[in-house]
Amino acid sequence: MRSPTPIQRRLNELGLRSRLRRSPRLQGRILAAAGARKRLPAATGLFFPFYHDVPPEFAAGLRRHLRAFGELGPLVSWDAAIEVLTGRRPLTGPTFCLSFDDGDPTWRDVVVPVLAELGVPATFFVTTGLIGRPGNLGWDDVRDLLAAGHGVGSHSITHPRLADCDDETARREIADSKHELEDELGVAVRDFAAPYGNPVVDLRDRHVRAARAAGYRSFATTLRPAMRTGDSPMWIHRQGLHPAWPLWAVRTRVHD
Ligand SMILES: [Zn+2]
């Protein structure tokens, strides 16, 4: 049998990963084995853990993750995290900044109540084309996120892989989603999280430039290493997690 080419290997990995994403408990158990050699951060660094939907059966898991982070250091707002990166706020230990992607109704039904209970701020990156569609949040729900004290950013209009878009389409996805959010919410929207977010396959430097040109102050990827003061807000590293995962699995993403 011939060994797979690097591209085939990559596709196989993606296929395995998306199958595992549909079985988060199984994925968590597999990852947990790899987490045995890692530890949650003890050194100074800024981490951006993020989630998607949080079904009710995983509310306890989200609570457990957030409590574990809170024992290590503060959970700060996106505004505060940007102040850390730009040197206007000191970074004195492990620090966490939480976000959620896409626009699932469990944000309203599960996530916001858990955040209120724990006193944790978050930023919600909204795929604007999903809002108001069956099975997704409505605009009133998004306004309620702001009213609850959370931040709202853009996660594009249709959730494309930007690297596969022509320049004009990518520009629209980045800029027009911002304008729609601003029109609907009546506040400035200055933060963008790239769909999929992996700089190797999903986005290019030109998309960061397009975001800057559209007036964003931050651009989030899914690179994982901890950030520090002086790192660019236009290249934020986030660590994708699932609330079904045991803490040992979290350690494979959020660690020193
Ligand atoms: Zn997404």
Boltz pocket constraint, residues with backbone or C-beta under 6 A from the ligand:
constraints:
  - pocket:
      binder: B
      contacts: [[A, 101], [A, 102], [A, 155], [A, 159], [A, 194], [A, 195], [A, 196]]
      max_distance: 6.0
